[in-house]
Amino acid sequence: MNEKENHLPNLSDKERAHALELAMKARKRRAVLKARMKSGELAFTDALNEEDAKRIVSLLKCVPGIGASKAEAIRRLVKIPLGRRVSGLGIRQREELTALEKNGWKMTAQKSKAL
């Protein structure tokens, strides 16, 4: 492997501490967002517009009544690649997720057969 490949920046202790502090604040904001979703205070489609929303599947799991397997089924149904970020969703994917939420996250018979 060449020295220039996969080279991490050399940070001073002060810069590293600052970066860790920023990362910790971001994790706390995401935790608050997920807690608001779990409590029902924030709807899934509203959470999609939040700056701190990151991964689709982790947001789906925060919706009351949706666990890991149903989140995975929804992801496959809407044809969202594994690990996709909210910012990478297409318009049709957002529309399908909104329609599913309005329908109480019930998948129609035809769509569930596609899984």
N, C-alpha and C positions, 0 to 999 in steps of 0.2 A: 504494500500500500504506500502510495506517495505521501510525503509529509503534509502536503497542502490539502489532501482529501480528508474530509471529516474533522477538520481542525476546529477546536473550540476556542473561543476568544479568551485571552488572558485578562482576567478581571482582578482588580484590586480587592482587598478584603471589604472595603467600603462599598464598592460597586456590587460585589456579590451579595452583601447584606441587604442592599437596597433592592436588588432583583428578587431576593427571597421574600422580602417584605411585600413587594408588589404581587408576587405569586400567591402569598398567603391571603392578601386582601381579595384577590380575584376568586380564590376557592371559597372564601366566606360569602361573597356576593352570590356565587352559584348555589351555595347551600341554602341561603335565604330564599332565593328564587324557587328552588325545589320544595322547600318547606311551605311556601305560599301556595304552590300547586297542590301539594298533598292535603293541605287544609281546605282546599276548595276556594280559597280567596282569589286565585288567579287561574283563569281558564287556559287550556293548552294553546289555543290559537293566539291568545294574548301573550303567552310566554314566548311564542315564536318571534315576536317583535321586540323582545327584551334584548338588550346588549349583552347580557351575561349568559344567554342561552347558547350552549355549545353543541352537544351531540343529541341527535334525534332520539335514539333509543333510550338514553338516560332520562330525557324529558318525558317520554311516553311512560316509563316505569313510575314516574311521580304522579301520574293521573290515578286517582282512586279507582280501584277495580281493574287496573291493568298491571299485570306482572311481567316477568321476563318473557314467558312464552307468548303471551298475547302481543307484547310489544314487538317481538320478532315476527309474528304473523302479520302484523300491521305493516312493518317495514318491508316485508316481502310483497305484500299485497300492493302497496303503493310504489313498489320497485325503487326503493331507496337503497343505495349501496351501503354495505356494512361500514360503520364508522363515519358516515356522512355527517357533516356539520350543518347546523341550521342555516348558516349563510350560503351553503351550497345547494339548497333546495330549489327546484324549479317551480314555476308558477303552477303547473298542473299538479305537482306533488303537494304543494301547499293547499290547493283547492280540494284535492282528495282527502287530505288530513282534516280540513275544516268540515267537509261533508260527513266524514266518519264521526267527528266529535258531535256534530248536530244530530246525528242518528243514534247517539248514545253508544258509540264505538261498536255498534252491531254491524257485522259484515254480511252483505247479502249472500244468498246461496250461490249465485253464479260466481261472485268474486272469490268466495272462500274455496270453491272447487279449483280455482287456478293455483292455489297453494299446493 
